[in-house]
Amino acid sequence: MRNSLAMLGNYFTTGVRAVLRHKTHLALNLLGLTTGLASALLILLYASYELGFDKMHPNAANTYRLEQFFNPVNQRFPISSPAMKDLLHNYDDRIRVTRINTGAPALRLAGSNQQLTLEWPQAVDSNITDFFQIDTLSGDLAATLAQPNLIALSEQEAKRLFSNTNVTGQQLQLGEQRFTVSAVYRMPEQSHFQAGSLRRISDEVAASRLAMNNVYSYISLPADIDHSALLQQLSAQLNEQAYTGRHITELQLRALTDIHLHSSLAYEFKVNGSASTVNICLLLAVLLLLIAAINFINMSTARAAMRAKEVGVRKALGASRGQLFVQFMLESVLIAACAGLFAAVLVELVLPQFNLLVNRPLQLHYFGSFGLILLGSTLSVGMLAGVYPAIFISAFDAKKVLSGDFQRGNTALLLRKGLLVIQGAITIGLLVSSAVLQQQLQLLQNQPTGYQRDARLMVSGIENEQVFWAGNQNLLQSLRQVEGVTAASIMDMQLTDTVSQAMNIQLPGQTQDNALPPISQMAAGFDIVKTAGFTLLAGRDFSETYQSDWYQTHGDHATAAVIITESLARKAGYNQVQDAIGQQWLLPGDNPVLQMKVVGVVADIQIGSALKQQEPLILICGRSPMTYGNILLNLQPEQAFSARSKVQQLLTDRLQRQDLQLSWLSDDYNAMYQNQQRQTKVIAIFAALAIALTCVGLFGLAAFSAEQRSREVAMRKVLGAGRFSLVNLLASEYIRLMAISAVLAIPATFWALDSWLAEFSVRISQNPLWYLLAAAATFAICWCTVATLAWQVAGRKPAMVLRQQ
């Protein structure tokens, strides 16, 4: 045991001396490994955080969210009916269900006339804690959810409303009902579910009919249940009982742990993450570590001849190949350990900026996940980078080395060239990927939407009766009089959201055979075309001049004016959009039956993200079944910010609201593409780092190669070779290798990017020029890096070089 420890100590001492003997070699290795490790650590820290969502919840592996795919609107939604609980229990009484209903009436605190809105108020079943981890900080959460007049506040919500968390016993007035705060809780950050407050779900909501979809349902399934059979039977029952046998909806399941990365539906609790972003980040981490390891291998094998005599002497003195292998592996791990230490310091310094980039509260826990990632990455890189040099150097023949007959051979040379080709291919691929992602993002953001985004202000989350009741039109009149406001209107959906309403329309002379599929609908107010900046192709806008435009009931029927999109006019059979003006359409499924008069046709409108296909749309004046509405304002650009303050003050006074949600439509639009923006930024940053690491590796190899060929350069210079021709001579070998890299990288990158672009309904076409520019940039970087060193070598005096040789 003592001999083994002494031997390890000798290995360590020898390794430290060997590492410190070549300071330039050490500096280059540390620079490359530190940069690669720090970048990979940041990426792996982010990926670990994203992959850990919802895994802390009880029985998370067997918990699912019940979702529905609605055929009329061709979309999937995360909501279902409260009555599904009975159908599930009838199917198998071992299935456990919890339901969440979002929303709450306006809130008033004691002694205040101002209304507030609770942030993410949730009415839930009492068994919610069986499905989600909720830590009670004070009070009794179980008792709160068992009684109708109690409410629990999250830690953040308690601070927002009362400026502290000691709030048990406080009174809240929600609509006509008074609630007592009886608990304060905290939910984990890594959960897709968020709740600012929790209260018991009301009996009215729980008893809703099967066709009413107003809750999130989470179910815990026994392991032996056949998911396909369950969904097929319950979907058939739902369509039969709720939709008179029509094939309206299909039930689907989403694993709880898949929601964050694989679901981006309308009405999510949070803006979820992206599995593609995580996968890209993991690929980047592997590439950066691979480039750093390649640099280490290349420089170690290139300088193998400098260790040859040491190996020969050690073998002559009785050292075995295994002992030498351990010696060189220890040196590699030692350098990696130092790089890991520097990388941890670098991560500490840049983590705040990285958190802003990925919008996550990442933290370093050296005795937690980060410590394991740091240790695993360091050891992996140290062993991966050191194993081949250790095998290669320890295999030297002692007799040949000591007799001066040592030849480096071609194996290591071919390996270095092969690894350099891989580095060049990675660099070209990352450069092209950065360009393609940027172009695709610009296409999405600049895609024609059919509406204007500049200087448009959206006021959202207002109770429907405050904007869509005909008697409240004076609110909009007051807004139009604010200085800087050029137009104002209302909508029951946001232009950057998802249309969740669809209806079957009956056209004049229509039969069952030529009936239109269900059409997406949205409620709007007067001047909607002017306010939103729609492109009017025929007819007119909704106008107060025509009071009959507004939705009105007349006993057994109702009337309203409608504006349709161009694609809907074409589907309805009108070759000229002007022919649709004045047509009378019916909404027979409404109660009372709605008679609609087409007064305008606008260009197609992209509701929500361009990731989804544009669909025909109908705008109905004044008719909205939604709970909340929105006010849209068109402001003069030069007065936009001052007008916003005045609008906010006016609405605060008129609606008695302190927490109105105002946002610029352009900001809402850009927010839809935040995952794509994040992908683009991450890839651009780490592509730059990959190129920098490649340059470090090239610099190290070029320095060694130039030194090895210094005698050849001196002799060529004596024979009349010019300095520039010598530079090209030394650089040409690397340029040829980069050409091979381009041949390998271009088809592989084209295929990968084409697969990624296929996910978009609107996509760019890949331009061959990007690949040529990426290859040219790689050649230029390679040539400049090598030429810098070659210029110095070519500038030495031949006599001095030949005398030293």
Secondary structure, 3 states (H helix, E strand, C coil): CHHHHHHHHHHHHHHHHHHHHCHHHHHHHHHHHHHHHHHHHHHHHHHHHHHCCCCCCCCHHHEEEEEEEECCCCEEECCECCCHHHHHHHHCCCCEEEEEEECCCCEEECCCCCEECCCCEEEECHHHHHCCCCEEEEECHHHHCCCCCEEEEEHHHHHHHHCCCCCCCCEEEECCEEEEEEEEEECCCCCCCCCCEEEECCHHHHCCCCCCCCEEEEEECCCCCCHHHHHHHHHHHHHHHHCCCCCCEEEEEEEHHHHHHHCCCCCCCCCCCCHHHHHHHHHHHHHHHHHHHHHHHHHHHHCHHHHHHHHHHHHHCCCCHHHHHHHHHHHHHHHHHHHHHHHHHHHHHHHHHHHHHHCCCCCCCCCCHHHHHHHHHHHHHHHHHHHHHHHHHHCCCHHHHHCCCCCCCCHHHHHHHHHHHHHHHHHHHHHHHHHHHHHHHHHHHHCCCCCCCCCEEEEEEEECHHHHCHHHHHHHHHHHCCCCEEEEEEECCCCCCCCCCEECCECCCCCCCCCCCCEEEEEECCCHHHHHCCCEEEECCCCCCCHHHCCEEECCEEEEEEEEEHHHHHHCCCCCHHHHCCCEEEECCCCCEEEEEEEEEECCCCCCCCCCCCCCEEEEECCCCCCEEEEEEEECHHHHHHHHHHHHHHHHHHHCECCCEEEEHHHHHHHCCHHHHHHHHHHHHHHHHHHHHHHHHHHHHHHHHHHHCHHHHHHHHHCCCCHHHHHHHHHHHHHHHHHHHHHHHHHHHHHHHHHHHCCCCCCCCCCHHHHHHHHHHHHHHHHHHHHHHHHHHHCCCHHHHHHHC
